[in-house]
Amino acid sequence: MLMVPIATSQPGMRLAKKIYSDDGIVLLAEGVELNATLIRRLGECGITYVYIQDDRTSDLVVRELISEETQRRVLQAVKMAFKGFVDQPSRGRNGTYPYVGRRMRQAMHLILDDLSRNQDAMIMLMNMQTVDNYLYRHSLNVCVYTALLGLAHGYDDEQMVTLGMGALLHDVGKTQISMKVLLKPDKLSDYEFAEMKRHTERGYYLLKDEPNIPLLAAHCAFQHHERLDGSGYPRGIKGNEIHDFAKWIGIVDSYDAMTSHRIYRKAMLPHQAVEALYSGSGTLYETSMLRLFRDKVAIYPIGMSVKLNTGQTAVVTDINSTCAHRPVIRVLTDEYGQNLNAPFDMDLSKQLNVLVSKVEFDEEELNPLPA
C-alpha cells in the first residue's frame, strides 16, 4: 500500500484500507475503486490522505495503536459524555453525571490494555481513514498519544489513568462554546477568540465536582493551554506553576491539531509538526518533554513516499522505534527516477550515508530534526 494525499489521488486507484465513520461503520471498503466523485467527497469530509493498493508494497501492514473495537468503544463513551455536558445547564443545582467518570476510567483501561501489548509503540497518525466529528476524534488521539508518553516517562498505573482521563476530557469545555464559533472557517474576531479561550475554564468547572473524575483531570482541562513563558491562557501561569500532566497534554494537543485537517487549513505532516513544536522549545514547552515526544513520534508514516539524498525514491515500510527519523524503506526507483525491476529494502539506521531529504508530496527539502 502507498499513502497518497487525497489532493493527488486519481480515479482508478483502489483503497488499501477501509474508510470509517465516527461510529465505526465502514463507509468505503478495502478494494473500492476511487472515482472523481468519491475523491471530491472524501476531501470535503476532511480526509487528507488515503492508503491505495500498489503491487510493489502489497505486503505492507499499517499497525493500529489501539484496536478498532477499542476505538469504537472509547469514541462512543466520549460522545455520550460530551453530549451530556452540552445539556449541563439543565441539570439544575448540584446536578452531576457520576457515570461519566466511570465510563472514562473504563475507557482508559481499554486503551492502556491495548498499548501494554506493544511496548515499542510509536505515536502514529490515527485520523487519516475516519470521517468524523473532529472534537471526539481529537480527544481520543490526544489521550492515546499522551498515554504513550506517560508510559515511556514511567508513570504508575493510577497516574496513567488520571493523565489519560485528563487527556480524554481536556476539551470538554468546548461543549459550552457556540458551534458558530467552533466551526467558523475564517479568522475569529477578538470577541470570538476570547469566547473560544474560555473552553479551558468551562471545562474545569464542568469536571471539578464530578464524582469519579480526579480533580487533577479537571486541572488538565484548565491548564493545557498554559505555556512555560506565561504566554498561555487562561491565567498566564509559568513554569512549575503548570502541572506536568497539563504540559504533556499541551504538547500533544498542539501536535494533533497541526496534523489534523481543519476547516481553515490543511494538515501538516508529522515531521513538519515536530519542527513547529521545537520552535517553542524552552519557551512554550519543556525541552526534555519535547525530546521524549520526538523520540516517540513516527515521523515518517508507513506507506509514505520519500525522496532520498541519493536521488532515489522509496516508500517507508517500517519504523525504527529507537531511531524514528531513520525508518526502514523500500527503494522503488534509481537516481534518475526510473522504476527498478527489483525494488529492495534498506534500513536507514544501518545505512548512515543515506538520508530522507524530501517527502514526495512535500514542497521543501527537509531540515535535520533538532538534537
C-alpha positions in Angstrom: 0.0 0.0 0.0 1.0 3.6 -0.5 -0.1 6.7 1.4 -1.3 9.3 -1.1 -2.7 12.8 -0.5 -6.4 13.0 -1.4 -5.5 16.1 -3.5 -3.3 14.0 -5.8 -5.4 10.8 -5.8 -6.5 9.7 -9.2 -9.6 7.9 -10.5 -8.9 4.2 -10.9 -6.8 3.9 -7.7 -8.1 1.3 -5.2 -8.3 1.7 -1.4 -5.9 -0.4 0.6 -7.6 0.4 3.9 -11.2 1.0 4.9 -12.7 4.4 5.5 -14.8 4.6 8.7 -17.5 6.9 10.1 -17.1 8.1 13.7 -19.4 5.3 14.8 -17.1 2.6 13.4 -19.3 2.0 10.3 -17.4 1.1 7.1 -18.2 3.8 4.6 -15.8 2.6 1.9 -14.4 -1.0 1.9 -10.9 -2.1 1.1 -10.5 -2.5 -2.6 -13.1 0.1 -3.6 -12.1 1.9 -6.8 -11.9 5.7 -6.5 -13.6 7.9 -8.9 -13.7 11.7 -9.2 -16.9 12.0 -7.1 -15.5 9.8 -4.3 -12.2 11.7 -4.2 -14.1 15.0 -4.0 -16.4 13.8 -1.3 -13.6 12.4 0.8 -11.8 15.7 0.6 -14.9 17.6 1.7 -15.2 15.2 4.7 -11.7 16.1 5.9 -9.8 13.0 4.7 -6.3 14.3 3.9 -4.6 11.1 2.9 -5.7 7.6 1.8 -3.9 4.3 1.5 -4.1 2.9 -2.0 -3.1 -0.5 -3.3 0.3 -0.9 -5.0 1.8 -4.2 -6.2 5.3 -3.2 -5.1 4.2 -2.7 -1.5 1.3 -5.1 -1.1 2.9 -6.8 1.9 2.9 -3.6 4.0 0.8 -3.6 7.1 0.0 -0.4 9.0 -0.3 -1.3 12.6 -3.0 0.4 14.7 -2.1 1.8 18.1 -5.3 0.6 19.6 -7.8 -1.9 18.1 -10.8 -0.8 16.0 -13.1 -2.2 18.8 -11.3 -0.1 21.4 -11.5 3.0 19.2 -15.2 2.4 18.7 -16.0 1.9 22.4 -13.9 4.8 23.6 -15.3 7.2 20.9 -18.8 6.1 22.0 -18.0 6.9 25.6 -16.5 10.3 24.7 -19.5 11.2 22.6 -22.0 10.3 25.3 -20.0 12.2 27.9 -19.7 15.3 25.8 -23.4 15.2 24.7 -24.4 15.0 28.3 -22.3 18.1 29.2 -23.9 20.0 26.3 -27.1 20.0 28.4 -25.2 20.8 31.6 -27.2 23.9 32.5 -30.4 21.9 32.5 -29.0 19.6 35.3 -30.0 22.1 37.9 -28.1 23.0 41.1 -25.8 20.3 42.4 -26.6 18.0 39.4 -23.8 15.6 38.4 -23.1 12.8 36.0 -21.5 10.1 38.1 -21.5 7.7 35.2 -19.1 9.9 33.2 -16.1 9.3 35.4 -16.8 5.5 35.5 -17.0 5.4 31.7 -13.9 7.5 31.3 -12.0 5.2 33.7 -13.2 2.1 31.8 -12.2 3.7 28.5 -8.7 4.4 29.9 -8.3 0.8 31.0 -9.2 -0.4 27.4 -6.6 2.0 25.9 -3.9 1.0 28.4 -4.6 -2.7 27.9 -4.1 -2.3 24.1 -0.9 -0.2 24.5 0.6 -2.6 27.0 0.6 -5.3 24.3 3.1 -3.2 22.3 5.8 -1.8 24.5 7.6 -0.3 21.4 4.5 1.5 20.1 5.2 4.9 18.5 2.9 7.8 18.0 1.4 7.2 14.6 -1.3 9.2 12.8 -4.7 7.9 13.8 -7.1 10.1 12.0 -6.4 9.6 8.3 -9.1 7.0 7.5 -12.0 8.3 9.5 -14.8 10.7 8.6 -16.0 12.0 11.9 -16.6 14.8 14.4 -13.2 16.4 15.0 -13.7 17.1 18.7 -14.4 13.4 19.5 -11.5 12.0 17.4 -9.1 14.7 18.7 -10.0 13.8 22.3 -9.2 10.1 21.5 -6.0 10.9 19.7 -4.7 13.2 22.4 -5.5 10.6 25.0 -3.7 7.8 23.2 -0.6 9.9 22.3 -0.4 11.2 25.8 -0.7 7.7 27.3 2.2 6.6 25.1 4.3 9.4 26.5 3.2 8.7 30.1 4.2 5.1 29.8 7.6 6.0 28.4 8.0 8.5 31.1 7.3 5.9 33.8 4.1 6.9 35.5 2.4 4.3 37.6 -1.0 2.7 36.9 -3.1 5.2 38.8 -1.2 8.2 37.5 -1.7 6.8 34.0 -5.5 6.6 34.5 -5.6 10.2 35.8 -3.4 11.5 33.0 -5.5 9.7 30.4 -8.8 10.9 31.8 -7.4 14.4 31.8 -6.4 14.0 28.1 -9.8 12.4 27.1 -11.7 15.3 28.7 -9.2 18.2 28.1 -11.5 19.9 25.6 -14.9 19.1 27.2 -15.3 22.9 27.8 -15.9 23.2 24.0 -19.3 21.7 24.6 -20.2 25.1 26.1 -18.9 27.1 23.1 -21.2 28.1 20.2 -21.0 25.9 17.2 -20.9 29.0 15.1 -17.6 29.9 16.7 -16.2 26.3 16.8 -16.8 25.7 13.1 -16.1 29.2 11.8 -13.9 28.7 8.7 -12.4 32.3 8.8 -10.3 34.1 11.3 -12.1 34.6 14.7 -12.9 38.1 15.8 -11.4 39.3 19.1 -14.6 38.6 20.8 -14.9 35.1 19.3 -11.3 34.3 20.1 -11.9 35.3 23.7 -15.0 33.1 23.8 -13.0 30.2 22.4 -10.3 30.5 25.0 -13.0 30.2 27.8 -13.3 26.5 27.0 -10.4 25.8 29.5 -12.2 27.5 32.4 -15.6 26.0 31.4 -14.0 22.5 31.2 -12.6 22.9 34.6 -15.9 23.9 36.2 -17.7 21.1 34.4 -15.3 18.5 35.8 -14.1 19.7 39.2 -17.1 18.4 41.2 -17.9 15.3 39.1 -17.7 12.1 41.2 -15.3 9.5 39.9 -13.2 12.2 38.0 -9.9 13.1 39.7 -9.6 16.8 40.4 -6.3 16.7 38.6 -8.1 15.7 35.4 -10.1 18.9 35.8 -6.9 20.9 36.1 -5.7 19.3 32.9 -8.7 20.9 31.1 -7.9 24.2 32.9 -4.2 24.3 32.2 -3.5 22.6 28.8 -3.1 25.9 27.0 -0.8 27.4 29.6 2.8 27.8 28.4 6.2 28.0 30.1 6.8 31.7 29.5 3.4 32.8 30.7 2.0 33.5 27.2 -0.7 30.9 27.5 -4.2 31.1 28.9 -6.5 31.3 30.9 -4.3 32.6 33.8 -0.9 33.1 32.1 0.9 31.0 34.7 4.5 30.0 34.1 7.0 27.1 34.5 6.4 24.9 37.5 3.1 26.5 38.2 1.7 24.4 35.4 1.2 20.7 36.3 3.3 18.3 34.3 0.2 16.4 33.1 -1.1 19.6 31.5 2.3 20.2 29.9 2.2 16.7 28.3 -1.3 17.3 27.1 -0.4 20.7 25.8 2.3 19.3 23.6 0.1 16.5 22.2 -2.9 18.7 21.8 -0.9 21.1 19.6 0.6 18.2 17.6 -2.7 16.5 16.9 -4.3 19.9 15.9 -1.4 20.5 13.5 -1.6 17.1 11.9 -5.4 17.1 11.5 -7.4 18.6 8.7 -9.2 21.7 9.8 -11.7 23.9 8.0 -9.3 26.8 7.9 -6.1 25.0 6.9 -4.7 21.7 5.6 -3.0 19.1 7.9 0.8 19.2 8.5 2.8 16.0 8.1 4.4 14.6 11.3 7.9 15.9 10.6 6.5 19.4 9.9 4.6 19.4 13.2 7.6 18.2 15.2 9.7 21.0 13.8 6.9 23.6 14.6 6.8 22.3 18.2 10.5 22.6 18.6 10.4 26.2 17.7 8.8 26.7 21.1 11.4 24.5 23.0 12.2 26.1 26.3 9.7 29.0 25.9 6.4 27.3 25.2 7.2 23.7 26.0 9.6 21.8 28.3 12.7 20.8 26.2 13.0 17.4 28.0 9.4 16.6 27.2 9.8 17.6 23.6 12.8 15.2 23.3 10.8 12.3 24.6 7.9 13.3 22.3 10.2 13.5 19.3 11.7 10.1 20.1 8.2 8.5 20.3 6.7 10.0 17.1 6.7 8.0 13.8 7.9 11.0 11.8 7.5 9.1 8.5 4.3 7.0 8.5 4.3 3.6 6.9 3.4 3.9 3.3 4.7 7.4 2.8 6.8 8.1 -0.3 10.1 9.8 0.3 13.0 11.1 -1.8 16.5 10.1 -0.7 19.7 12.2 -0.8 20.9 9.7 -3.4 18.1 10.9 -5.8 16.2 7.6 -5.4 12.5 7.4 -4.5 11.4 5.0 -1.7 8.4 4.1 0.4 8.5 3.7 4.2 7.9 0.1 5.2 8.6 0.0 8.9 9.5 2.3 11.8 12.7 2.0 13.9 11.4 2.6 17.5 14.9 3.6 18.7 15.6 5.9 15.7 12.3 7.3 14.4 13.9 9.6 11.8 15.7 6.6 10.1 12.9 4.2 9.1 13.1 1.0 7.1 12.4 1.8 3.4 11.8 0.1 0.1 13.7 1.7 -2.8 11.5 1.9 -5.9 13.5 3.9 -8.4 17.0 4.7 -9.3 18.6 8.1 -9.0 17.2 9.1 -12.4 13.6 8.3 -11.4 13.4 5.1 -13.4 11.4 2.3 -11.7 13.5 -0.6 -10.5 12.7 -4.1 -11.8 13.5 -5.4 -8.3 12.8 -2.9 -5.5 14.8 -3.6 -2.4 14.5 -2.8 1.3 17.0 -0.7 3.2 17.3 0.0 7.0 18.4 3.6 7.2 19.5 3.1 10.8 22.3 0.9 9.3 23.0 2.9 6.2 24.1 6.2 7.8 25.2 7.7 4.5 21.6 7.6 3.1 19.0 10.2 4.3 15.4 11.1 3.7 15.8 14.5 2.0 12.2 15.2 1.0 8.7 13.8 1.4 7.4 13.1 -2.1 4.4 15.3 -1.9 6.1 18.0 0.3 7.4 21.1 -1.4 10.5 21.7 0.6 13.7 19.8 1.3 13.8 18.5 4.9 15.9 20.1 7.5 17.6 17.9 10.1 15.4 17.5 13.2 16.6 19.1 16.4 19.0 17.1 18.6 
